[in-house]
Structure formats: C-alpha cells, structure tokens
Amino acid sequence: MATRSLHVRLDDSSVAALDVVRASGLSDSEAVRTALREAAARRRVRSSIAEEVRQLAANPDDREEMRLVREQMADLAPPLPE
C-alpha cells in the first residue's frame, strides 16, 4: 500500500467534524481517511447525476417528455388562491 503523509491545520468547524468522525473510536488518521473516501464517493455520485442531467437535457425526446410531465403536473395542481 502506498502511503503519503499529510499535515493540515484544522479550523474550529473541521475539528468538530473530525470529532464526529472519530466518535466511533477511529484514530485521527483513520477518521481522515474515512472522511476522504466518503467525500469522494459523494462527489462521484453528484458528478454522475450531473452527467445524467446533461444527457437528458441534450436529448430532444427527453425534453419533450419532461414538458409533457410538467403540463400534466400543472393540470393536477390545485388552483392558485386569488
């Protein structure tokens, strides 16, 4: 396993976040590694969702389907108060 040493300065909110991650008994190093892996996984998910949205927006058939759904939802919505 390749290792890399890293030195960071934590602000108050980062210290509090580290305390949360360490609460399950992890060391500082284990907590930071866990937090980095979790953050990377969330970013990958957001990135894949953003790519899916781009693909949908670029597809005329999908855009038409979204337009039809919006119209159907508008028809189902209660009337706005006057």
TIRO-2110 file (N, C-alpha, C; in Angstrom, 1 decimal):
// TIRO-2110
0.9, -1.2, 0.0, N, 1, A
0.0, 0.0, 0.0, CA, 1, A
0.9, 1.2, 0.0, C, 1, A
0.6, 2.1, -0.9, N, 2, A
1.4, 3.4, -1.0, CA, 2, A
0.9, 4.3, 0.1, C, 2, A
1.8, 5.0, 0.8, N, 3, A
1.4, 5.9, 1.8, CA, 3, A
1.9, 7.3, 1.5, C, 3, A
1.2, 8.2, 2.0, N, 4, A
1.6, 9.6, 1.9, CA, 4, A
1.2, 10.3, 3.2, C, 4, A
2.2, 11.1, 3.7, N, 5, A
2.0, 11.8, 4.9, CA, 5, A
1.4, 13.2, 4.5, C, 5, A
0.5, 13.7, 5.3, N, 6, A
-0.1, 15.0, 5.1, CA, 6, A
-0.3, 15.7, 6.4, C, 6, A
0.1, 17.0, 6.4, N, 7, A
-0.1, 17.8, 7.6, CA, 7, A
-1.1, 18.9, 7.2, C, 7, A
-2.1, 19.0, 8.1, N, 8, A
-3.1, 20.0, 7.9, CA, 8, A
-3.4, 20.8, 9.1, C, 8, A
-3.9, 22.0, 8.9, N, 9, A
-4.3, 22.9, 10.0, CA, 9, A
-5.8, 22.9, 10.0, C, 9, A
-6.4, 22.6, 11.1, N, 10, A
-7.9, 22.5, 11.1, CA, 10, A
-8.5, 23.7, 11.8, C, 10, A
-9.5, 24.3, 11.2, N, 11, A
-10.3, 25.3, 11.8, CA, 11, A
-11.3, 24.7, 12.8, C, 11, A
-12.0, 25.5, 13.5, N, 12, A
-12.9, 25.0, 14.5, CA, 12, A
-14.0, 24.1, 14.0, C, 12, A
-14.5, 24.4, 12.8, N, 13, A
-15.6, 23.5, 12.3, CA, 13, A
-15.0, 22.2, 11.8, C, 13, A
-13.7, 22.2, 11.3, N, 14, A
-13.1, 21.0, 10.9, CA, 14, A
-12.7, 20.1, 12.1, C, 14, A
-12.3, 20.7, 13.2, N, 15, A
-12.1, 20.0, 14.5, CA, 15, A
-13.4, 19.3, 14.9, C, 15, A
-14.5, 20.1, 14.9, N, 16, A
-15.8, 19.5, 15.3, CA, 16, A
-16.2, 18.3, 14.4, C, 16, A
-15.9, 18.5, 13.1, N, 17, A
-16.2, 17.4, 12.1, CA, 17, A
-15.4, 16.2, 12.4, C, 17, A
-14.1, 16.4, 12.7, N, 18, A
-13.2, 15.3, 13.0, CA, 18, A
-13.6, 14.6, 14.3, C, 18, A
-14.1, 15.3, 15.2, N, 19, A
-14.6, 14.7, 16.5, CA, 19, A
-15.8, 13.8, 16.2, C, 19, A
-16.7, 14.2, 15.3, N, 20, A
-17.8, 13.4, 14.9, CA, 20, A
-17.4, 12.1, 14.3, C, 20, A
-16.4, 12.2, 13.3, N, 21, A
-15.9, 11.0, 12.6, CA, 21, A
-15.2, 10.1, 13.6, C, 21, A
-14.4, 10.7, 14.5, N, 22, A
-13.7, 9.9, 15.5, CA, 22, A
-14.5, 9.3, 16.6, C, 22, A
-15.8, 9.7, 16.7, N, 23, A
-16.6, 9.2, 17.8, CA, 23, A
-16.8, 7.7, 17.8, C, 23, A
-16.6, 7.1, 16.7, N, 24, A
-16.8, 5.6, 16.6, CA, 24, A
-15.5, 4.9, 17.0, C, 24, A
-14.5, 5.6, 17.5, N, 25, A
-13.3, 5.0, 18.0, CA, 25, A
-12.1, 5.0, 17.0, C, 25, A
-12.3, 5.8, 15.9, N, 26, A
-11.2, 5.8, 15.0, CA, 26, A
-10.1, 6.8, 15.4, C, 26, A
-8.9, 6.5, 15.0, N, 27, A
-7.8, 7.4, 15.2, CA, 27, A
-7.9, 8.6, 14.3, C, 27, A
-7.1, 9.7, 14.5, N, 28, A
-7.2, 10.8, 13.6, CA, 28, A
-6.9, 10.4, 12.2, C, 28, A
-5.9, 9.6, 11.9, N, 29, A
-5.6, 9.1, 10.6, CA, 29, A
-6.7, 8.3, 10.0, C, 29, A
-7.3, 7.4, 10.7, N, 30, A
-8.4, 6.6, 10.2, CA, 30, A
-9.6, 7.4, 9.9, C, 30, A
-9.9, 8.4, 10.8, N, 31, A
-11.0, 9.3, 10.6, CA, 31, A
-10.8, 10.1, 9.3, C, 31, A
-9.6, 10.6, 9.1, N, 32, A
-9.4, 11.5, 7.9, CA, 32, A
-9.5, 10.6, 6.7, C, 32, A
-8.9, 9.4, 6.7, N, 33, A
-9.0, 8.5, 5.5, CA, 33, A
-10.5, 8.2, 5.2, C, 33, A
-11.3, 7.9, 6.3, N, 34, A
-12.7, 7.5, 6.1, CA, 34, A
-13.4, 8.7, 5.6, C, 34, A
-13.2, 9.9, 6.1, N, 35, A
-13.9, 11.1, 5.6, CA, 35, A
-13.6, 11.4, 4.2, C, 35, A
-12.3, 11.2, 3.8, N, 36, A
-11.9, 11.5, 2.4, CA, 36, A
-12.6, 10.5, 1.5, C, 36, A
-12.6, 9.2, 1.8, N, 37, A
-13.3, 8.2, 1.0, CA, 37, A
-14.8, 8.5, 0.9, C, 37, A
-15.4, 8.9, 2.0, N, 38, A
-16.9, 9.2, 1.9, CA, 38, A
-17.1, 10.5, 1.1, C, 38, A
-16.3, 11.5, 1.2, N, 39, A
-16.4, 12.7, 0.4, CA, 39, A
-16.2, 12.4, -1.1, C, 39, A
-15.2, 11.6, -1.4, N, 40, A
-15.0, 11.2, -2.8, CA, 40, A
-16.2, 10.5, -3.4, C, 40, A
-16.8, 9.6, -2.6, N, 41, A
-17.9, 8.8, -3.1, CA, 41, A
-19.1, 9.7, -3.3, C, 41, A
-19.3, 10.7, -2.4, N, 42, A
-20.4, 11.6, -2.6, CA, 42, A
-20.2, 12.5, -3.9, C, 42, A
-19.0, 12.9, -4.1, N, 43, A
-18.7, 13.7, -5.3, CA, 43, A
-18.9, 12.9, -6.6, C, 43, A
-18.5, 11.6, -6.5, N, 44, A
-18.7, 10.7, -7.7, CA, 44, A
-20.2, 10.6, -8.0, C, 44, A
-21.0, 10.4, -7.0, N, 45, A
-22.4, 10.3, -7.2, CA, 45, A
-23.0, 11.6, -7.8, C, 45, A
-22.6, 12.8, -7.2, N, 46, A
-23.1, 14.0, -7.7, CA, 46, A
-22.6, 14.2, -9.2, C, 46, A
-21.4, 13.9, -9.5, N, 47, A
-20.9, 14.0, -10.8, CA, 47, A
-21.7, 13.2, -11.8, C, 47, A
-22.0, 11.9, -11.4, N, 48, A
-22.7, 11.1, -12.3, CA, 48, A
-24.2, 11.6, -12.5, C, 48, A
-24.8, 12.1, -11.5, N, 49, A
-26.1, 12.7, -11.6, CA, 49, A
-26.1, 13.9, -12.5, C, 49, A
-25.1, 14.8, -12.3, N, 50, A
-24.9, 15.9, -13.2, CA, 50, A
-24.7, 15.5, -14.7, C, 50, A
-24.0, 14.5, -14.9, N, 51, A
-23.8, 14.0, -16.3, CA, 51, A
-25.1, 13.4, -16.8, C, 51, A
-25.9, 12.7, -16.0, N, 52, A
-27.2, 12.2, -16.5, CA, 52, A
-28.1, 13.4, -16.8, C, 52, A
-28.1, 14.4, -16.0, N, 53, A
-28.9, 15.6, -16.3, CA, 53, A
-28.5, 16.2, -17.6, C, 53, A
-27.2, 16.4, -17.8, N, 54, A
-26.7, 16.9, -19.1, CA, 54, A
-27.2, 16.1, -20.3, C, 54, A
-27.1, 14.8, -20.2, N, 55, A
-27.6, 13.9, -21.3, CA, 55, A
-29.1, 14.0, -21.5, C, 55, A
-29.8, 14.1, -20.4, N, 56, A
-31.3, 14.3, -20.6, CA, 56, A
-31.6, 15.6, -21.3, C, 56, A
-30.9, 16.7, -20.8, N, 57, A
-31.2, 18.0, -21.4, CA, 57, A
-30.8, 18.1, -22.9, C, 57, A
-29.8, 17.3, -23.3, N, 58, A
-29.4, 17.3, -24.6, CA, 58, A
-30.2, 16.4, -25.6, C, 58, A
-31.1, 15.6, -25.0, N, 59, A
-31.9, 14.7, -25.8, CA, 59, A
-33.3, 15.3, -26.0, C, 59, A
-33.7, 15.6, -27.3, N, 60, A
-35.0, 16.3, -27.6, CA, 60, A
-36.2, 15.4, -27.1, C, 60, A
-36.0, 14.1, -27.2, N, 61, A
-37.2, 13.2, -26.8, CA, 61, A
-37.4, 13.4, -25.3, C, 61, A
-36.3, 13.4, -24.5, N, 62, A
-36.4, 13.5, -23.1, CA, 62, A
-36.9, 14.9, -22.7, C, 62, A
-36.5, 15.9, -23.4, N, 63, A
-37.0, 17.3, -23.1, CA, 63, A
-38.5, 17.3, -23.4, C, 63, A
-39.0, 16.7, -24.5, N, 64, A
-40.4, 16.7, -24.8, CA, 64, A
-41.2, 15.9, -23.7, C, 64, A
-40.6, 14.8, -23.2, N, 65, A
-41.3, 14.1, -22.2, CA, 65, A
-41.4, 14.9, -20.9, C, 65, A
-40.3, 15.6, -20.6, N, 66, A
-40.3, 16.5, -19.4, CA, 66, A
-41.4, 17.6, -19.5, C, 66, A
-41.5, 18.1, -20.7, N, 67, A
-42.5, 19.1, -21.0, CA, 67, A
-43.9, 18.6, -20.7, C, 67, A
-44.2, 17.4, -21.2, N, 68, A
-45.5, 16.7, -21.1, CA, 68, A
-45.8, 16.5, -19.6, C, 68, A
-44.8, 16.0, -18.9, N, 69, A
-44.9, 15.7, -17.4, CA, 69, A
-45.3, 17.0, -16.7, C, 69, A
-44.5, 18.1, -17.0, N, 70, A
-44.8, 19.4, -16.4, CA, 70, A
-46.2, 19.9, -16.6, C, 70, A
-46.7, 19.7, -17.9, N, 71, A
-48.1, 20.1, -18.2, CA, 71, A
-49.1, 19.2, -17.4, C, 71, A
-48.8, 17.9, -17.3, N, 72, A
-49.7, 17.0, -16.5, CA, 72, A
-49.7, 17.4, -15.0, C, 72, A
-48.6, 17.7, -14.5, N, 73, A
-48.5, 18.1, -13.1, CA, 73, A
-49.2, 19.5, -12.9, C, 73, A
-49.1, 20.4, -13.8, N, 74, A
-49.8, 21.7, -13.7, CA, 74, A
-51.3, 21.4, -13.7, C, 74, A
-51.8, 20.5, -14.5, N, 75, A
-53.2, 20.2, -14.6, CA, 75, A
-53.7, 19.6, -13.3, C, 75, A
-52.9, 18.9, -12.6, N, 76, A
-53.2, 18.2, -11.3, CA, 76, A
-53.1, 19.1, -10.1, C, 76, A
-52.4, 20.2, -10.3, N, 77, A
-52.1, 21.1, -9.1, CA, 77, A
-53.4, 21.9, -8.8, C, 77, A
-53.6, 22.2, -7.5, N, 78, A
-54.8, 22.9, -7.1, CA, 78, A
-54.7, 24.4, -7.6, C, 78, A
-55.8, 25.0, -7.9, N, 79, A
-55.7, 26.4, -8.4, CA, 79, A
-55.1, 27.3, -7.4, C, 79, A
-54.4, 28.3, -7.9, N, 80, A
-53.7, 29.3, -7.0, CA, 80, A
-54.8, 30.2, -6.4, C, 80, A
-54.6, 30.5, -5.1, N, 81, A
-55.5, 31.5, -4.5, CA, 81, A
-55.4, 32.9, -5.1, C, 81, A
-56.5, 33.5, -5.2, N, 82, A
-56.5, 34.9, -5.8, CA, 82, A
-56.3, 35.9, -4.8, C, 82, A
END
